[in-house]
Amino acid sequence: MSESSTVSPVRRWATAHPWQASLRAAWVLLNLLLGGASGAFLAWGPLGGTWPLMAVLGMAGAIVPAALWARQQIAAIQGSHETARRWRRNLLGGQAAILAGVVMLSAVQLYQAGTFAPLGQDRLANFDRLWRAMDAHYPYFQQKGIQWEELAARYRPRIAEASSDQEYYLLIENMLAELNDGHTGLSPSLAFQADCTFAWTREMDGQAVVTVARGSGMQAGLEVGSVILSVDGLPVEQALASVAPSLRVGSTPWKRRSLAFHNLLHTPFGSQREITFQTPAGEERTTTLACIEQVARAEAESGDVWGLLLPTYERQIVSRRLPSGLGYIGIPTFGTDLVADFDAALDELLDAPGLVLDLRGNGGGNSAYADQMAGRFLSEPFVYGHDHFRGRLPQRGWRASIPFKVEPRKPLYEGPVVIIVETQNMSSAEQFLVSLVDSGRVQTVGRRTAGASGNPIVFRLPGAHNVRFSSADFRRNDGTPIEGVGIAPDVEVAWTVEDLRQGRDSDLAAAEALLLDSPAQGPR
């Protein structure tokens, strides 16, 4: 049949039925657009391709379905109803098959990234699966100078010989600890599941000073303000180096040192520590602290003097008007939705001539909550950075990067703001700081932050433990990372032993001084 004898009846029909012809043409055009978009999306998303592949599949996805649907419509117009029905069934079936293929490919990608539980219980196979997932998605190998293949090669033979799940999990925890990444590790951690912590210490004046005394530690004479002189006969500096690597994982040297101090007296069940310490009264004592499981589980935690001086450890907003007339709001976490409580506290302090925001103890959480709180201080929208991904994943729409943006929320607080920061601040807490520091809205006092970003994902292992690992490299607008860098305060504050013993809050004093000495600074 010639082309003219085929086209002419179609044209005559279209002239006689313009409305139906328009609908049929629109259907073909719709499939051309959807096919092109689907082809490009398939190349960019599930296939993880580049622009050339997107162009090729986009054109193919547009032309082929449109041509086939045009052929189906022509058959219907010509009265070949059975042929038209058969074409329609086949085309719809083909589109459904492509959709099912995309879903299956997405499911495979999610499984490879560890989102779904493993199909088998073989420990070595799941270790290899973990290695491949991190090889594809972990963003900091180059920045940290990590030879991932070499690291896995050292641990794989030991993984293969692991005689129990506990040994298997411990090896994985130790391997991941070598990455020194605060967002990467076994979850829940083995290091904190069978231990006693008789006291927690912080570095002050270069010494290990007790900030929290608990249970048997208190009974042995440890109290807030005591100074640890030696642990198991080792001077404190040497004892810090003996703290298990999994207990001092941090992306920066100062974060690792802070964690080593914090866990200086960490003691596994069934073992003991001999410590020499000096009491606040100046008396030197030596005692042996035995970690007995039954006793440890029965002991209730003692009060935390830092929670009294710096009320940020409880999961609630703390606010008050200071004697100076300045406002004070403590934000303990971004891991819980405290936005409404924060708003209520700020509304009560809108007339304060200056405001202190206290982030001490805040280890991050959900950046959406942090951005909402930051919105009370900015008059214009502000994009403050991006997460960049090595591997694109379905749960993020296969995006290679995502922006972080603060949207203003009224009523705005227009007075000057100073934020108290410390080494415990990481992740979303650091992004909160970036949004307000880089917008020029606030000043800061305290100590340099942890330097840890990662937008972690959870990798499912067989059994009771999973792995959490970083999947994004957050960069500020000037390209500076948070990971391994942190945020330095405008005014550095170092606590002293005497500050703690006398109940003086040096951070708050520095924040007040900065506000009272600074000119007013309104919202951006």
C-alpha positions in Angstrom: 0.0 0.0 0.0 1.4 3.4 -1.0 2.0 6.1 1.5 -0.6 8.4 -0.1 -3.3 5.7 0.1 -2.5 5.3 3.8 -2.3 8.9 4.8 -5.2 10.3 2.7 -7.9 8.4 4.6 -6.4 9.5 7.9 -6.4 13.1 6.8 -9.9 12.9 5.5 -11.0 11.4 8.8 -9.1 14.1 10.8 -10.8 16.8 8.7 -14.2 15.2 9.3 -13.6 14.6 13.1 -11.3 17.5 14.3 -12.1 17.1 18.0 -11.4 13.4 18.0 -8.3 14.0 15.9 -7.0 16.5 18.4 -7.5 14.1 21.3 -5.6 11.3 19.4 -2.8 13.7 18.5 -2.6 14.9 22.1 -2.4 11.3 23.3 0.6 10.7 20.9 2.2 14.0 22.0 1.7 13.1 25.7 3.4 9.7 25.2 6.2 11.5 23.4 6.8 13.8 26.3 6.4 11.1 29.0 8.6 8.7 27.0 11.3 11.3 26.7 11.1 12.3 30.3 11.1 8.6 31.4 14.1 7.7 29.2 16.1 10.6 30.6 15.0 9.8 34.1 16.0 6.2 33.7 19.4 7.2 32.5 20.0 9.8 35.2 18.4 8.0 38.2 18.3 4.2 38.3 21.1 3.8 35.8 23.2 6.6 37.3 24.3 7.8 33.9 25.7 11.0 32.5 24.3 13.7 30.3 25.1 11.9 27.0 23.3 8.8 28.2 20.4 10.9 29.3 20.2 12.5 25.9 20.3 9.1 24.0 17.7 7.4 26.2 15.6 10.6 26.3 15.4 10.8 22.6 14.8 7.0 22.2 12.1 7.2 25.0 10.4 10.0 23.1 10.5 8.8 19.6 9.8 5.1 19.9 6.7 5.2 22.1 5.3 8.1 20.1 5.8 6.3 16.8 4.2 3.1 18.1 1.2 4.9 19.6 0.8 6.8 16.3 0.7 3.5 14.5 -1.9 2.3 17.0 -4.0 5.4 16.5 -3.8 5.0 12.7 -5.0 1.5 13.0 -8.0 2.6 15.0 -8.8 5.4 12.5 -8.6 2.9 9.6 -11.1 0.6 11.3 -8.6 -2.1 12.2 -10.1 -2.4 15.7 -8.6 -5.7 16.6 -5.2 -4.6 15.5 -5.6 -1.3 17.4 -6.6 -3.2 20.6 -3.7 -5.6 20.3 -1.3 -2.6 19.9 -2.8 -0.8 22.8 -2.5 -3.9 25.0 1.1 -4.5 24.0 2.0 -0.8 24.5 0.4 -0.5 27.9 2.0 -3.8 28.9 5.4 -2.6 27.7 5.0 0.7 29.7 4.0 -1.3 32.8 7.0 -3.6 32.3 9.3 -0.6 32.1 7.8 0.8 35.3 8.2 -2.6 37.0 11.8 -2.7 35.8 12.5 0.8 37.3 10.9 -0.3 40.6 12.9 -3.5 40.6 16.1 -1.7 39.7 15.4 0.8 42.5 14.8 -2.1 44.9 18.1 -3.6 43.9 19.9 -0.3 44.5 18.2 0.0 48.0 19.2 -3.6 48.8 22.8 -2.9 47.7 22.9 0.2 49.9 21.7 -1.9 52.9 18.2 -0.4 53.2 16.6 -3.9 53.2 17.4 -6.8 55.5 20.0 -9.3 54.0 18.7 -12.2 52.0 21.0 -14.6 53.8 22.8 -14.9 57.1 26.2 -15.6 55.8 28.5 -13.2 57.7 31.2 -12.9 55.2 28.8 -12.3 52.3 27.1 -9.5 54.3 30.5 -8.0 55.1 31.3 -8.0 51.4 28.0 -6.4 50.7 28.7 -3.7 53.3 32.1 -3.1 51.8 30.6 -2.6 48.3 27.9 -0.2 49.7 30.4 2.0 51.4 32.7 1.8 48.5 29.9 3.3 46.4 28.5 5.8 48.8 30.9 6.8 51.5 32.1 10.4 50.7 35.3 10.9 52.8 37.8 8.2 51.7 39.9 10.7 49.8 39.6 13.5 52.3 40.6 11.2 55.2 43.4 9.5 53.2 41.8 6.1 53.8 42.7 3.1 51.6 39.4 1.3 51.8 40.5 -1.8 49.9 43.5 -2.2 52.1 41.4 -1.7 55.3 38.9 -4.3 54.2 41.6 -6.7 53.1 43.1 -6.6 56.7 39.7 -7.4 58.3 38.2 -9.8 55.8 40.2 -12.9 56.8 39.4 -12.2 60.5 35.7 -11.8 59.6 35.8 -15.2 57.8 37.2 -16.8 60.9 34.8 -15.2 63.4 33.3 -17.9 65.6 30.3 -15.9 66.8 28.1 -13.0 66.0 29.6 -11.0 68.8 33.1 -11.4 67.4 31.8 -10.6 63.9 30.1 -7.4 65.1 33.2 -6.4 67.2 35.5 -6.7 64.1 33.1 -4.5 62.1 33.0 -2.0 64.8 36.8 -1.9 65.1 37.2 -1.6 61.3 34.7 1.3 61.1 36.4 3.0 64.0 39.5 3.4 61.9 37.5 5.8 59.6 37.3 8.3 62.6 33.8 9.4 61.5 31.3 10.4 64.1 28.4 9.3 61.8 29.9 5.9 61.0 29.9 2.8 63.2 28.0 -0.2 64.5 24.5 0.5 65.8 24.0 -0.1 68.7 27.6 0.1 69.6 29.1 -2.8 71.5 31.5 -0.6 73.4 28.8 0.8 75.6 26.7 -2.3 76.1 28.7 -4.1 78.8 30.6 -1.6 80.8 30.8 0.6 83.9 31.4 4.3 83.7 32.3 5.4 87.3 32.7 9.0 86.3 33.0 11.2 83.2 35.8 13.7 82.9 36.6 16.8 80.8 39.8 18.5 80.1 40.4 21.6 82.1 43.7 23.3 82.6 45.2 20.2 80.9 43.8 17.9 83.6 41.1 15.2 83.7 38.4 16.8 85.9 35.4 14.9 87.0 32.2 16.5 85.8 29.9 13.5 86.6 30.3 11.0 89.3 28.2 7.9 89.4 27.3 4.9 91.6 30.5 3.1 92.7 32.6 6.0 91.7 30.8 8.3 94.1 31.1 5.6 96.8 34.9 5.5 96.2 35.1 9.2 96.9 35.0 10.7 93.4 33.1 13.9 93.2 32.5 16.7 90.8 35.8 18.7 90.7 38.1 15.8 91.5 41.2 15.5 89.3 42.3 12.2 88.0 46.0 11.8 88.3 46.6 8.2 87.0 44.7 5.2 85.7 46.1 1.7 86.2 49.4 3.4 87.1 49.6 5.4 83.8 49.7 9.2 83.8 46.6 10.6 82.3 48.1 11.4 78.9 49.2 7.8 78.5 45.9 6.5 79.8 44.1 8.6 77.2 45.9 6.7 74.5 44.8 3.4 76.0 41.1 4.2 75.6 39.6 1.9 73.1 39.5 3.4 69.5 35.8 2.8 69.3 35.3 5.0 72.3 37.1 8.0 70.8 35.9 8.1 67.2 35.9 11.6 65.9 36.6 13.4 62.6 39.0 15.9 64.3 41.8 15.6 66.8 40.1 17.8 69.3 36.9 15.7 69.1 38.8 12.5 69.6 40.7 14.0 72.6 37.4 15.2 74.1 35.9 11.7 73.8 39.0 10.1 75.2 38.7 12.3 78.3 35.0 11.5 78.5 35.6 7.8 78.5 38.8 7.7 80.5 37.3 5.5 83.2 35.2 3.3 80.9 35.6 -0.3 82.3 34.2 -3.5 80.8 32.2 -5.9 82.9 34.4 -8.2 85.0 37.4 -5.9 85.0 38.7 -3.1 87.2 40.6 0.2 87.3 43.1 1.4 89.8 42.9 5.2 89.9 44.7 7.9 91.8 42.8 11.2 92.1 42.8 14.4 94.0 39.7 15.6 95.7 38.5 19.2 95.5 39.8 19.6 99.1 43.3 18.6 97.9 43.4 15.1 99.3 45.2 12.5 97.2 43.6 9.0 97.1 44.1 5.7 95.3 41.3 3.3 94.9 40.3 0.2 92.8 37.0 0.4 91.0 35.6 -3.1 90.1 33.0 -3.3 87.3 30.5 -5.9 88.5 27.7 -6.5 86.1 24.9 -7.0 88.7 26.0 -3.8 90.6 26.4 -1.8 87.5 22.9 -2.6 86.1 21.4 -1.8 89.5 23.0 1.5 90.0 21.1 4.6 89.2 22.8 7.5 87.4 23.8 10.3 89.6 23.0 13.9 88.9 25.1 15.8 86.4 26.4 19.1 87.7 26.9 20.2 84.1 23.2 19.8 83.7 22.8 22.3 86.5 25.3 24.8 85.3 24.7 24.3 81.6 21.1 23.1 81.4 21.3 21.5 77.9 21.3 17.8 78.5 17.6 17.4 79.1 15.4 17.0 76.1 13.6 20.3 76.6 14.1 24.0 75.8 15.4 25.9 78.8 14.9 29.7 78.7 15.1 32.6 81.1 15.8 36.3 81.3 19.3 36.9 82.8 19.9 39.5 85.5 21.6 41.6 82.9 18.3 41.8 81.0 19.6 39.6 78.2 17.6 36.6 77.1 18.8 33.0 77.3 17.6 29.9 75.4 19.2 26.5 75.7 18.6 24.2 72.7 19.6 20.6 73.9 19.0 18.7 70.6 17.7 18.9 67.1 16.8 15.2 67.3 13.4 16.0 68.8 10.8 18.4 67.5 11.2 21.3 69.9 10.3 24.0 67.4 7.0 24.9 69.1 8.7 25.1 72.6 11.6 27.2 71.1 9.0 29.6 69.5 7.2 30.0 72.8 10.5 30.7 74.6 11.6 33.2 72.0 8.3 35.0 71.9 8.7 35.7 75.6 12.1 37.3 74.9 11.4 39.4 71.8 12.0 42.6 73.8 15.3 41.4 75.2 18.2 43.7 74.1 20.3 40.7 73.2 20.0 36.9 73.2 22.2 34.0 74.2 21.5 30.7 72.4 23.2 27.8 74.2 24.1 24.8 72.1 26.2 23.0 74.7 25.4 19.3 74.7 23.6 19.5 71.3 24.9 16.7 69.1 22.6 17.4 66.2 19.6 15.5 64.9 17.2 16.8 62.2 18.3 19.8 60.1 14.6 20.6 59.3 14.0 21.5 63.0 17.3 23.5 63.1 16.3 25.4 59.9 12.9 26.3 61.4 14.5 27.7 64.5 17.1 29.6 62.5 14.2 31.1 60.5 13.3 33.2 63.5 16.5 35.3 63.0 16.7 35.9 59.2 14.5 38.3 57.2 15.4 36.8 53.8 15.7 33.2 52.6 19.2 32.0 52.8 20.8 28.9 51.2 23.7 28.1 53.4 25.2 24.9 51.8 24.7 21.7 50.0 25.0 17.9 50.7 27.0 16.2 47.9 26.6 12.5 47.3 29.0 10.1 45.7 26.2 7.7 44.8 22.6 8.6 43.9 19.9 6.7 45.7 16.1 6.3 45.2 15.2 7.7 48.6 16.7 11.0 47.6 15.2 11.1 44.1 18.6 10.1 42.7 19.9 13.6 43.3 23.6 14.3 43.2 23.3 17.1 45.7 20.6 18.8 47.8 20.6 22.4 49.1 19.9 23.5 52.7 17.8 26.7 53.0 16.5 28.7 55.9 13.1 30.4 55.3 12.2 33.3 57.5 9.5 32.8 60.1 7.8 35.6 62.0 7.9 37.2 64.4 11.6 37.8 63.9 14.0 38.4 66.8 15.9 41.5 65.7 18.4 42.0 68.5 22.0 40.8 68.5 22.6 37.1 69.1 25.5 35.1 70.5 25.7 31.3 70.4 27.6 29.2 72.9 29.3 26.4 71.1 31.5 23.4 72.1 33.2 20.3 70.9 30.1 18.2 71.4 28.3 20.1 68.6 28.2 18.2 65.4 26.0 17.4 62.4 22.7 19.4 62.3 23.9 21.5 65.2 26.9 22.6 63.1 24.6 23.3 60.1 22.4 25.5 62.4 25.6 27.4 63.2 26.6 27.7 59.5 23.2 29.1 58.6 23.5 31.9 61.2 27.2 32.4 61.1 27.6 32.6 57.3 24.6 34.9 57.1 26.4 37.3 59.4 23.6 37.1 61.9 25.4 35.9 65.0 28.6 35.7 66.9 29.9 32.7 68.8 31.8 31.9 72.0 33.1 28.6 73.4 35.2 25.9 71.8 35.6 24.7 68.2 32.9 22.3 67.1 33.3 18.6 66.4 33.6 18.9 62.6 31.2 16.1 61.7 28.7 15.9 58.9 27.5 12.9 57.0 23.7 12.5 56.5 24.1 8.9 57.5 22.2 5.9 56.1 21.5 2.6 57.9 22.9 -0.6 56.4 21.1 -3.7 57.6 23.2 -6.6 58.9 22.0 -10.0 60.0 21.0 -10.2 63.6 20.8 -7.5 66.3 23.1 -4.9 64.9 23.2 -2.6 61.9 25.8 -0.2 60.5 25.3 3.5 60.1 27.6 5.3 57.7 28.0 8.8 56.2 26.7 9.3 52.7 26.9 13.0 52.1 29.7 15.6 52.1 28.2 18.9 53.4 29.9 22.0 52.0 29.3 25.6 53.0 28.7 28.2 50.2 32.5 28.9 49.9 33.2 25.2 49.4 34.5 24.6 53.0 33.5 21.3 54.5 32.4 20.7 58.0 33.8 17.2 58.2 37.3 17.4 59.7 37.2 21.2 60.1 34.4 22.2 62.4 33.5 25.8 63.3 35.8 28.0 65.4 34.2 30.4 67.8 34.7 34.1 67.6 35.7 34.1 71.2 37.6 31.1 72.6 36.7 30.1 76.2 38.6 27.6 78.2 37.1 26.3 81.4 39.3 26.0 84.5 39.0 23.6 87.4 38.2 26.4 89.7 35.3 27.6 87.4 33.7 24.1 87.8 34.3 23.9 91.6 32.9 27.4 92.1 30.0 27.0 89.8 31.0 29.7 87.4 29.7 29.6 83.9 32.6 31.0 81.9 30.8 30.5 78.6 27.8 32.4 79.6 29.9 35.2 81.1 31.8 35.5 77.8 28.5 35.5 75.8 27.0 38.3 77.9 30.2 40.4 77.7 30.2 40.1 73.9 26.5 41.1 73.7 26.9 44.0 76.1 30.0 45.3 74.4 28.7 44.9 70.8 26.6 47.3 68.8 23.1 46.1 67.9 23.0 43.6 65.0 19.6 43.1 63.4 18.4 40.3 61.1 19.8 39.9 57.7 
